[in-house]
Amino acid sequence: MTKEQFAALEKFRDEYKKKCDEWSALAPQLVPLQKAAAKNDTPDYPIETPVVYNTALDAITQNDDIKIIVIGDNPGKDEQLAKNQKYLVGQAGKIAQGFFARHPSLGVDFRKNAIILNKTPVHSAKTKHLKYIAAQNASARDLILQSQLWLAKKTVKLAAGVGAQIWLVGYAELKDKGIFAPYRDKLKEAAITCKPANAAALKSQTGQKAAAVWDALFVFQHFSMNRFLIDLRDFCAKEGGLDPSGGFDESALAKKIAALGKRRRDEIFGA
């Protein structure tokens, strides 16, 4: 990263850490709700971090080359453990890491070239549990909403500052009645108007002129349960992008991923 890009990252992570500390004041109200939400469909587990800041942000240095910002849903059981407090460290994260490792043509090391964020730092064992938590407590409901709006706006500024694509993963809860619809709407509002500070980097990654961060924003199925890979393979089978053996054509893979991400973006946000 350049000095200016790293400064943008430092500003974001300092602000985010402070917001997570602020939001953590609601922990006494959140923990009983998080436990109740998981009671019927999740084996008992210790809730150690009700609001999770991604400590992996603190390990990023100016020498790192950030290419993508991957936005998951919210911290799950593994992410909230005190020994972790990092995003996408469970099975979905391992699948994502493996995908990029198998396709070096993309030039992305998932643990070195990607910033991992969520739509809210509020923990739940399953994303659908957030609806229960929000329905039971007005303060929790406001926290889930306000954290989404804050993160959507700040993530766009971060992408502009470091010159990185945004990969928004997870589909169902971004729809109109989903818990993350507010995040979706605020992200679009901010991305359409925010011009990247490093337009050349965005242009080389997306294959198009990045007039705004919106041009470098893509939507995909989640990495969990291989949904991202299944969707990409189906897309390439229909649109071209597989080699004669049925594997991905590495020479076309980056463009196919961008095309799929734009198509899914139009489906979620509207063309």
C-alpha positions in Angstrom: 0.0 0.0 0.0 1.0 3.6 -0.5 1.3 5.9 2.5 -2.0 7.4 1.7 -3.7 4.0 1.3 -2.3 2.8 4.6 -3.5 6.0 6.3 -7.0 5.3 5.1 -6.9 1.8 6.6 -5.5 3.0 9.9 -8.3 5.6 10.1 -10.9 3.0 9.4 -9.7 0.4 11.9 -9.2 3.0 14.7 -12.7 4.3 14.2 -14.1 0.7 14.0 -12.4 -0.4 17.1 -13.8 2.6 19.0 -17.3 1.9 17.7 -17.1 -1.8 18.7 -16.0 -0.7 22.2 -18.9 1.6 22.3 -21.4 -1.0 21.1 -20.1 -3.5 23.5 -21.7 -1.5 26.3 -24.9 -3.4 25.4 -23.2 -6.8 26.1 -25.3 -7.4 29.3 -28.5 -7.1 27.2 -27.1 -9.0 24.2 -25.8 -12.1 25.8 -29.1 -13.4 27.1 -30.7 -12.7 23.8 -27.9 -14.4 21.8 -28.3 -17.5 24.1 -32.1 -17.6 23.7 -31.9 -17.2 19.9 -29.6 -20.2 19.7 -31.4 -22.4 22.2 -33.6 -24.4 19.8 -31.3 -25.1 16.9 -27.7 -24.8 18.2 -25.7 -26.9 20.6 -24.7 -25.0 23.8 -21.5 -22.9 23.4 -19.9 -20.1 25.4 -20.6 -16.6 24.3 -17.3 -14.8 24.9 -17.5 -11.7 22.6 -21.1 -10.4 22.0 -19.8 -7.6 19.7 -16.8 -8.7 17.7 -14.1 -6.4 16.3 -11.9 -8.1 13.7 -8.4 -8.2 15.3 -6.9 -9.3 12.0 -7.1 -5.7 10.9 -4.4 -4.9 13.5 -2.0 -7.3 11.7 -2.1 -5.4 8.4 0.9 -3.4 7.6 1.8 -0.9 4.8 3.7 -3.7 3.1 0.5 -5.6 2.5 -1.2 -5.3 -0.9 -4.9 -5.1 -0.3 -6.9 -6.1 -3.4 -10.4 -7.0 -2.1 -12.7 -6.3 0.8 -14.9 -9.3 1.5 -18.1 -8.6 3.5 -19.6 -11.5 5.2 -22.8 -11.5 7.4 -21.9 -11.3 11.1 -19.6 -13.1 13.5 -20.5 -16.7 14.2 -19.5 -19.1 16.9 -15.9 -19.4 15.9 -15.4 -15.7 15.2 -16.6 -14.6 18.6 -14.3 -16.9 20.6 -11.8 -14.9 22.7 -8.9 -16.8 21.2 -10.0 -15.7 17.7 -12.0 -12.5 17.4 -11.4 -12.6 13.7 -13.9 -12.8 10.8 -14.4 -15.8 8.5 -12.1 -18.2 10.5 -14.7 -21.1 10.4 -15.5 -23.5 7.6 -16.6 -20.7 5.2 -13.3 -18.9 5.6 -11.3 -22.1 5.0 -13.3 -22.7 1.8 -12.6 -19.1 0.6 -8.9 -19.4 1.4 -8.7 -22.7 -0.5 -10.5 -21.3 -3.5 -7.9 -18.5 -3.9 -5.0 -20.8 -3.2 -6.2 -23.1 -6.0 -6.4 -20.2 -8.5 -3.2 -18.2 -8.3 -4.2 -16.4 -11.5 -6.4 -14.2 -9.4 -3.4 -12.9 -7.5 -5.2 -13.0 -4.1 -4.0 -14.6 -0.9 -7.1 -14.6 1.2 -5.2 -14.0 4.4 -2.8 -11.4 3.0 -4.6 -9.5 0.2 -8.1 -9.3 1.6 -9.7 -7.3 4.3 -12.6 -9.2 5.9 -15.5 -7.2 7.3 -19.1 -8.0 8.2 -22.4 -6.2 7.8 -22.7 -6.0 11.6 -20.3 -7.0 14.4 -23.1 -8.3 16.5 -22.6 -12.0 17.1 -25.2 -14.8 16.6 -24.7 -18.5 16.1 -26.7 -18.3 12.8 -27.4 -15.1 10.9 -31.2 -15.7 11.1 -30.9 -15.4 14.8 -30.4 -11.6 14.5 -34.1 -11.2 13.6 -35.0 -12.8 17.0 -32.5 -10.7 18.9 -33.8 -7.5 17.2 -37.4 -8.4 17.9 -36.9 -8.9 21.6 -35.1 -5.7 22.6 -35.3 -2.1 21.2 -31.7 -1.3 22.1 -30.4 -4.4 20.4 -32.6 -3.7 17.3 -31.2 -0.2 17.1 -27.6 -1.5 17.5 -28.1 -4.0 14.7 -29.5 -1.3 12.4 -27.1 1.5 13.3 -24.0 -0.8 13.0 -25.1 -1.8 9.5 -25.5 1.8 8.4 -22.2 2.9 9.9 -20.3 -0.1 8.4 -21.8 0.3 5.0 -20.8 4.0 4.7 -17.3 3.5 6.2 -16.6 0.4 4.2 -17.2 2.3 1.0 -14.8 5.0 2.1 -12.2 2.3 3.0 -12.5 0.7 -0.4 -12.0 4.1 -2.1 -9.0 4.9 0.2 -7.1 1.6 -0.4 -8.2 1.1 -4.0 -9.9 -2.3 -3.4 -12.8 -4.1 -4.9 -15.8 -4.9 -2.6 -17.0 -8.5 -2.6 -20.4 -8.6 -0.8 -21.1 -12.2 0.0 -24.4 -13.7 1.3 -27.6 -13.4 -0.6 -30.9 -14.2 1.2 -30.7 -11.6 4.0 -29.9 -8.8 1.5 -33.3 -9.1 0.0 -36.1 -6.6 0.8 -37.3 -8.4 3.9 -33.9 -9.6 5.0 -32.1 -8.3 8.1 -29.4 -6.7 6.0 -31.6 -4.7 3.6 -30.6 -1.5 5.4 -27.0 -2.3 4.8 -27.7 -3.0 1.2 -29.4 0.3 0.6 -26.8 2.4 2.5 -24.0 0.6 0.7 -25.5 1.4 -2.7 -26.2 5.0 -1.8 -22.6 5.5 -0.6 -20.9 3.5 -3.4 -22.6 5.4 -6.3 -21.4 8.7 -5.1 -18.0 7.9 -3.6 -15.1 8.3 -6.1 -12.1 6.0 -5.6 -8.9 7.6 -4.4 -6.9 5.1 -6.5 -8.9 4.8 -9.7 -6.0 3.2 -11.6 -5.9 0.2 -9.2 -9.6 -0.3 -9.4 -9.6 -0.1 -13.2 -6.9 -2.8 -13.5 -8.9 -5.1 -11.2 -12.3 -4.7 -12.7 -11.5 -4.2 -16.3 -13.5 -1.0 -16.5 -13.1 2.7 -15.5 -14.0 3.1 -11.9 -15.9 6.3 -11.9 -17.2 5.4 -8.4 -16.7 2.6 -5.9 -20.0 1.2 -7.3 -18.0 0.1 -10.4 -15.9 -2.2 -8.2 -18.7 -3.6 -6.0 -19.7 -7.2 -6.7 -22.2 -9.5 -5.1 -21.7 -13.3 -4.7 -23.2 -16.3 -3.0 -21.6 -17.0 0.4 -18.5 -19.2 0.6 -20.3 -21.4 3.2 -21.4 -24.8 1.9 -19.5 -24.1 -1.3 -22.4 -21.9 -2.6 -19.9 -19.4 -4.1 -18.1 -22.1 -6.0 -21.3 -23.9 -7.2 -22.7 -20.6 -8.5 -19.5 -19.7 -10.2 -19.2 -23.1 -11.9 -22.8 -23.0 -13.1 -22.3 -19.5 -14.5 -19.1 -20.5 -16.3 -20.8 -23.6 -17.7 -23.5 -21.4 -19.2 -21.5 -18.4 -20.2 -18.2 -20.0 -21.1 -15.2 -20.1 -18.8 -14.5 -23.8 -18.3 -11.5 -25.7 -19.9 -11.9 -29.0 -21.8 -11.5 -31.0 -18.6 -14.3 -29.1 -16.9 -12.1 -27.0 -14.7 -12.0 -23.2 -14.7 -10.2 -21.5 -17.6 -7.6 -19.6 -15.6 -7.1 -17.0 -18.4 -10.7 -16.0 -18.2 -11.5 -16.6 -14.5 -11.1 -13.0 -13.2 -13.4 -11.7 -15.9 -16.0 -14.4 -15.3 -16.0 -13.7 -11.6 -16.5 -10.0 -12.3 -19.3 -10.7 -14.7 -21.0 -13.0 -12.2 -20.6 -10.4 -9.4 -22.2 -7.7 -11.6 -25.1 -9.9 -12.5 -25.8 -10.8 -8.8 -25.3 -7.1 -7.9 -28.0 -6.1 -10.4 -30.3 -8.8 -8.9 -29.9 -7.6 -5.4 -29.6 -3.8 -5.9 -31.6 -3.4 -9.1 -29.9 -2.8 -12.4 
